[in-house]
Amino acid sequence: MQPLRKLVDFVRGRHENSPEADLLIDETTRSWASLSESIDPGSEGDWRAIQTRVLAQPGHAGIREPRTTYRFLKPALATALVVALAVAGDIWLNRHTDAVYRTERGERATVTLPDSSSVSLNHTSMLTVVSAAGDGTRRVALSGEAYFRVQKEPRPFEVSTSSGTVRVLGTEFNVIARDGRMEVAVIRGNVAVRGTASGSDSAVTLSAGEISAWRNGESPARPSPIPLPGYPGWIDGRLLFYRVTLADACREIEQSFNVNVRVIDPRLGDRTLTGAVEETTVEGTLGALTRLTGNRFRYENGAYVLY
C-alpha cells in the first residue's frame, strides 16, 4: 500500500481543496482495496492454476463478465492499472479545472493570462479564468476590482460579474463589481457592457475616456466622461471615488488599509461623493475624505469613526 499512499499524496498535493481530486482518490483507493483483497499472493504455480480455472469458464474473456477477469489480475498489473487511472485523472483535472486567483484585505496582485493579457487585482478580489469556452471566447469571472490589459486578437474577451458583462477584442479598462454595484471605465479602445436588467436592452458601448456605473437589476448608465484624471488611481496607490456613497468609500478604505471604519449616522453614510484622495496613510486618507464631506473622524475601540 505504500506506493498508493505516495500516489494519493501526489495527486492531492497538485489539487488541494479540489472535489474532483478527492472523488478520484476515493474511487482509486476503493479499486485498489478490491483488487488487493482478491489477489492470492501465493506461488507462480498457484497463479497458473487459478488462470487455468478462469480460462475454462464460459465467457471468461467476454465483455459480458468483466468482473471475473479483473478479480485475478496479477499484483504488478493491478498496480499499473491504479497508477494509470490516477495519472489520467490528474491530466483530466488539469485540463478542466478553472484557475482562481484571490487577494485579501490590503493585498494586490497581477496575473498573466494564457493569451498574454494581464489583469491587476485590487484588494479583496477574485478572478476565475474559465479553462474551456466552447465558442472560443476568452472568458473570466470577476468579483471585486481589476484593471485589464487585453491582448488584441480575433477571439472576444469577456468579463462576467454578478451585475453584468464586459466584452472586448483588445483594450484597457477597469471593472468594479462590489456590493451589487458595477462600474466600467475605458482607458483605451472600446468595450460593450451589458447589465442584468430584465425586459430591456441593457447594452451600451463605451469608448476611451468614458465611464458607466449601475446597480444589480439596472441598465448601465449612459456613458459619460471619466471625471477624474489618472483613473482608476489605485494602480498608482491613490483612491478615486466616482458617485459613491460615503459608506462605500469607507468600505474601500477599510479594504485598502486593512482597518475598521464606521459611520455613526446612517444618513451621513448615504451621502454621494466624487473626488480624489492621494494620501498614503489611513489617517491622511480619512482626513482628505472628511474634508470632502465636511465631517470629522476619531480613533476609538480599534476602529476609525466618522461623525
Backbone torsions as a table, in degrees:
resi	resn	phi	psi	omega
1	MET	NA	-13.6	-176.3
2	GLN	-61.4	-44.5	177.4
3	PRO	-58.8	-37.5	179.5
4	LEU	-64.6	-41.6	179.0
5	ARG	-59.9	-42.4	178.2
6	LYS	-62.0	-41.4	179.8
7	LEU	-64.5	-43.3	178.5
8	VAL	-61.4	-44.1	179.2
9	ASP	-61.9	-37.3	179.7
10	PHE	-64.0	-49.8	-178.4
11	VAL	-64.6	-44.7	-179.0
12	ARG	-64.2	-35.3	179.2
13	GLY	-67.0	-33.5	179.8
14	ARG	-77.8	-20.8	-176.0
15	HIS	-134.6	59.6	-179.3
16	GLU	-63.8	138.0	178.9
17	ASN	62.2	29.5	179.5
18	SER	-104.5	117.2	176.7
19	PRO	-59.3	-36.5	-179.9
20	GLU	-64.7	-41.0	179.4
21	ALA	-65.0	-41.9	179.4
22	ASP	-61.8	-41.0	179.3
23	LEU	-64.2	-43.4	179.1
24	LEU	-60.6	-44.2	-179.2
25	ILE	-63.4	-44.7	179.8
26	ASP	-60.1	-45.5	-178.0
27	GLU	-66.5	-40.1	179.7
28	THR	-64.8	-42.2	-179.7
29	THR	-63.8	-42.3	178.2
30	ARG	-63.3	-39.7	178.8
31	SER	-62.9	-43.1	179.2
32	TRP	-61.0	-46.4	-178.3
33	ALA	-61.9	-41.4	179.6
34	SER	-63.2	-42.6	179.8
35	LEU	-66.7	-41.5	-176.9
36	SER	-63.8	-39.6	-177.7
37	GLU	-67.9	-27.5	-174.9
38	SER	-94.7	-5.2	-177.5
39	ILE	-90.5	126.7	176.3
40	ASP	-87.9	113.7	-176.4
41	PRO	-80.8	33.1	-177.9
42	GLY	-81.9	-156.2	-174.6
43	SER	-78.5	171.9	176.6
44	GLU	-64.1	-32.0	177.2
45	GLY	-64.5	-40.1	176.2
46	ASP	-60.1	-43.4	179.8
47	TRP	-60.0	-44.9	-179.0
48	ARG	-64.0	-36.3	178.7
49	ALA	-65.6	-42.5	177.9
50	ILE	-63.2	-44.0	-179.2
51	GLN	-60.9	-39.6	179.8
52	THR	-62.9	-42.6	179.5
53	ARG	-64.4	-39.0	179.9
54	VAL	-65.5	-46.5	-177.7
55	LEU	-64.8	-23.5	-179.4
56	ALA	-79.2	-12.5	-177.8
57	GLN	-82.3	140.0	177.0
58	PRO	-62.0	137.9	176.9
59	GLY	73.3	20.4	-174.8
60	HIS	-63.4	-34.4	-175.9
61	ALA	-103.3	4.2	-174.5
62	GLY	-80.5	164.0	176.9
63	ILE	-71.8	-17.9	-176.5
64	ARG	-67.8	-26.5	-175.3
65	GLU	-130.9	61.1	-176.0
66	PRO	-65.9	-29.3	-176.4
67	ARG	-65.8	-34.8	-179.6
68	THR	-62.3	-42.8	179.3
69	THR	-67.4	-45.0	-174.9
70	TYR	-66.8	-25.5	-177.2
71	ARG	-63.7	-27.0	-173.2
72	PHE	-112.6	31.7	174.5
73	LEU	-65.4	139.9	175.0
74	LYS	-64.7	153.4	179.7
75	PRO	-54.9	-41.7	-178.1
76	ALA	-64.5	-40.5	179.5
77	LEU	-68.8	-38.4	177.9
78	ALA	-61.6	-43.8	178.8
79	THR	-62.4	-43.6	179.7
80	ALA	-61.5	-38.4	179.5
81	LEU	-64.2	-45.0	-179.8
82	VAL	-63.0	-43.7	179.3
83	VAL	-62.2	-43.6	-179.6
84	ALA	-62.2	-42.2	178.6
85	LEU	-62.3	-43.3	-178.1
86	ALA	-66.3	-43.4	179.8
87	VAL	-65.3	-42.9	178.4
88	ALA	-61.5	-41.8	177.8
89	GLY	-64.5	-37.3	178.1
90	ASP	-63.3	-41.8	177.4
91	ILE	-64.5	-42.3	179.6
92	TRP	-60.9	-43.1	-179.4
93	LEU	-63.8	-40.9	179.7
94	ASN	-61.1	-33.9	-175.6
95	ARG	-81.9	-24.0	-170.5
96	HIS	-116.3	-2.6	-179.9
97	THR	-91.4	125.3	178.2
98	ASP	-70.0	145.1	177.3
99	ALA	-85.5	134.2	-178.3
100	VAL	-124.5	131.8	179.1
101	TYR	-123.6	136.4	-177.1
102	ARG	-132.5	149.1	168.5
103	THR	-125.5	149.8	179.2
104	GLU	-104.5	-175.0	177.7
105	ARG	-58.0	133.3	178.5
106	GLY	76.4	5.2	-178.1
107	GLU	-110.1	152.9	171.3
108	ARG	-140.0	155.4	-178.7
109	ALA	-154.6	155.3	175.9
110	THR	-121.3	131.6	-177.0
111	VAL	-117.8	132.9	173.1
112	THR	-99.5	123.2	-177.0
113	LEU	-84.8	165.5	-178.7
114	PRO	-56.8	-28.3	179.9
115	ASP	-88.5	10.0	-179.3
116	SER	76.7	3.2	169.1
117	SER	-66.8	154.2	178.3
118	SER	-123.6	148.2	-179.8
119	VAL	-131.2	122.3	174.7
120	SER	-97.6	120.6	-177.9
121	LEU	-96.3	129.3	172.8
122	ASN	-79.6	-180.0	-178.2
123	HIS	-56.6	158.5	174.9
124	THR	40.2	53.5	-178.5
125	SER	-126.8	157.3	177.0
126	MET	-137.2	130.1	178.3
127	LEU	-119.2	126.1	176.1
128	THR	-112.0	121.7	179.1
129	VAL	-96.9	111.8	-177.1
130	VAL	-72.1	125.6	-171.2
131	SER	-79.6	-28.7	-174.3
132	ALA	-140.3	100.3	174.7
133	ALA	-101.4	118.7	-173.1
134	GLY	-61.5	-29.3	-178.0
135	ASP	-90.9	6.2	178.9
136	GLY	86.1	-4.1	-179.2
137	THR	-67.6	138.3	171.0
138	ARG	-80.2	115.5	-168.6
139	ARG	-129.0	133.6	173.8
140	VAL	-133.0	159.9	174.6
141	ALA	-120.8	140.1	-174.8
142	LEU	-129.2	137.9	166.5
143	SER	-130.9	119.5	-176.2
144	GLY	119.0	-132.4	-179.5
145	GLU	-140.9	140.2	-179.9
146	ALA	-152.6	149.2	175.0
147	TYR	-109.0	124.6	-173.8
148	PHE	-107.5	133.5	169.4
149	ARG	-119.1	96.5	-169.6
150	VAL	-95.6	127.3	175.6
151	GLN	-67.5	135.4	-178.3
152	LYS	-80.8	128.2	174.8
153	GLU	-161.4	167.7	-175.6
154	PRO	-60.7	-30.3	-179.2
155	ARG	-71.8	130.0	176.9
156	PRO	-63.8	155.6	175.7
157	PHE	-119.3	127.3	-174.3
158	GLU	-127.7	133.5	175.3
159	VAL	-111.2	121.5	179.3
160	SER	-106.0	137.4	174.6
161	THR	-135.5	174.9	178.7
162	SER	-69.9	-15.5	-176.6
163	SER	-107.3	-9.3	-178.6
164	GLY	162.3	-172.0	-178.3
165	THR	-131.1	155.4	174.4
166	VAL	-125.1	132.0	-176.6
167	ARG	-130.6	127.9	-176.4
168	VAL	-142.9	173.4	170.3
169	LEU	-108.2	-40.0	177.7
170	GLY	-174.2	121.2	-174.4
171	THR	-174.4	-177.4	172.1
172	GLU	-125.3	131.1	-177.5
173	PHE	-157.9	161.5	178.6
174	ASN	-117.2	139.4	180.0
175	VAL	-127.2	131.1	170.9
176	ILE	-117.0	127.4	176.5
177	ALA	-137.3	87.6	-176.8
178	ARG	-137.7	141.1	170.3
179	ASP	51.8	40.7	177.2
180	GLY	75.8	14.4	-179.7
181	ARG	-126.0	141.5	179.2
182	MET	-128.7	140.2	179.1
183	GLU	-139.2	130.6	179.0
184	VAL	-126.7	128.7	177.0
185	ALA	-129.6	134.4	-175.0
186	VAL	-104.9	127.6	178.1
187	ILE	-95.7	-42.1	177.2
188	ARG	-138.8	145.5	175.9
189	GLY	81.0	-157.6	-179.3
190	ASN	-133.1	147.9	176.0
191	VAL	-137.2	150.5	173.0
192	ALA	-104.9	129.6	179.2
193	VAL	-121.7	147.9	-179.3
194	ARG	-139.4	132.0	178.6
195	GLY	-89.6	-175.3	-178.3
196	THR	-101.9	12.5	179.6
197	ALA	-61.7	136.8	-179.1
198	SER	-96.2	147.3	174.8
199	GLY	77.8	14.8	178.6
200	SER	-152.5	158.7	176.1
201	ASP	-81.7	107.2	-172.5
202	SER	-104.3	21.9	-177.6
203	ALA	-93.7	137.7	172.5
204	VAL	-136.3	158.9	177.8
205	THR	-112.5	131.2	179.2
206	LEU	-110.4	137.9	175.3
207	SER	-106.9	172.5	-179.2
208	ALA	-54.2	133.1	179.2
209	GLY	87.8	7.0	-178.6
210	GLU	-115.6	156.9	-177.2
211	ILE	-139.9	150.9	175.2
212	SER	-145.7	142.8	179.7
213	ALA	-138.7	148.2	178.4
214	TRP	-162.8	169.8	178.5
215	ARG	-112.5	165.6	-179.7
216	ASN	-51.2	135.0	179.4
217	GLY	85.0	-4.3	179.1
218	GLU	-105.3	164.0	170.2
219	SER	-86.2	150.5	177.3
220	PRO	-57.9	141.2	177.0
221	ALA	-65.5	153.7	177.1
222	ARG	-58.4	140.9	-178.2
223	PRO	-57.7	140.5	175.9
224	SER	-138.0	158.9	-179.5
225	PRO	-62.9	142.4	174.5
226	ILE	-61.0	121.2	-169.5
227	PRO	-81.1	-11.5	-173.7
228	LEU	-125.0	132.3	176.9
229	PRO	-68.2	150.7	178.0
230	GLY	77.6	13.6	179.7
231	TYR	-62.1	140.6	8.7
232	PRO	-87.7	-5.7	173.4
233	GLY	87.0	-49.7	-175.8
234	TRP	-61.9	-24.6	175.9
235	ILE	-60.0	-33.2	-179.7
236	ASP	-104.6	14.8	176.1
237	GLY	83.3	19.5	177.5
238	ARG	-115.3	161.0	177.0
239	LEU	-113.3	122.9	177.3
240	LEU	-118.3	127.3	-178.0
241	PHE	-113.4	129.1	-179.5
242	TYR	-124.0	107.3	176.6
243	ARG	51.9	47.6	178.1
244	VAL	-111.2	156.5	175.9
245	THR	-76.2	159.4	177.0
246	LEU	-61.3	-36.0	177.5
247	ALA	-61.5	-42.2	178.0
248	ASP	-65.3	-39.7	178.7
249	ALA	-62.9	-39.2	178.6
250	CYS	-67.1	-37.3	176.6
251	ARG	-64.2	-38.1	178.0
252	GLU	-62.8	-41.4	178.0
253	ILE	-65.8	-40.9	177.4
254	GLU	-55.8	-50.0	-175.6
255	GLN	-71.7	-33.8	-178.0
256	SER	-70.1	-39.7	-175.2
257	PHE	-106.8	0.3	-179.8
258	ASN	56.6	52.7	178.1
259	VAL	-131.6	177.0	175.7
260	ASN	-110.3	131.4	-179.7
261	VAL	-130.1	131.1	179.7
262	ARG	-124.4	146.5	174.1
263	VAL	-113.4	117.3	-173.7
264	ILE	-66.3	-47.8	-175.2
265	ASP	-92.9	115.8	179.5
266	PRO	-57.7	-33.7	178.8
267	ARG	-64.6	-33.6	176.5
268	LEU	-66.5	-39.0	-179.6
269	GLY	-65.9	-23.2	-179.2
270	ASP	-83.7	-6.3	-179.9
271	ARG	-66.1	139.8	-179.2
272	THR	-99.1	140.2	-178.9
273	LEU	-142.6	156.3	172.9
274	THR	-135.4	126.6	-179.3
275	GLY	177.6	173.0	-178.5
276	ALA	-115.5	138.9	175.9
277	VAL	-124.6	116.3	-173.5
278	GLU	-110.6	16.3	178.9
279	GLU	-77.7	155.4	-178.2
280	THR	-108.1	-2.5	176.6
281	THR	-117.2	158.6	-178.7
282	VAL	-66.5	-37.7	179.0
283	GLU	-66.0	-42.2	178.2
284	GLY	-65.7	-38.5	179.6
285	THR	-65.9	-45.0	179.0
286	LEU	-67.3	-34.9	176.3
287	GLY	-62.7	-43.9	178.3
288	ALA	-66.0	-37.9	-179.9
289	LEU	-65.3	-45.1	-178.9
290	THR	-69.8	-25.3	173.3
291	ARG	-68.0	-32.7	176.8
292	LEU	-69.3	-36.1	-174.0
293	THR	-98.3	-13.2	-178.8
294	GLY	79.6	23.0	-179.8
295	ASN	-112.9	-172.5	177.8
296	ARG	-130.8	170.4	175.5
297	PHE	-144.0	158.1	175.9
298	ARG	-145.2	165.2	178.4
299	TYR	-111.0	124.1	179.4
300	GLU	-153.6	141.5	176.4
301	ASN	51.3	42.5	176.1
302	GLY	77.1	15.1	-178.7
303	ALA	-145.2	152.4	172.1
304	TYR	-90.2	131.3	-174.2
305	VAL	-118.6	125.7	174.4
306	LEU	-95.8	135.3	-178.3
307	TYR	-146.1	NA	NA
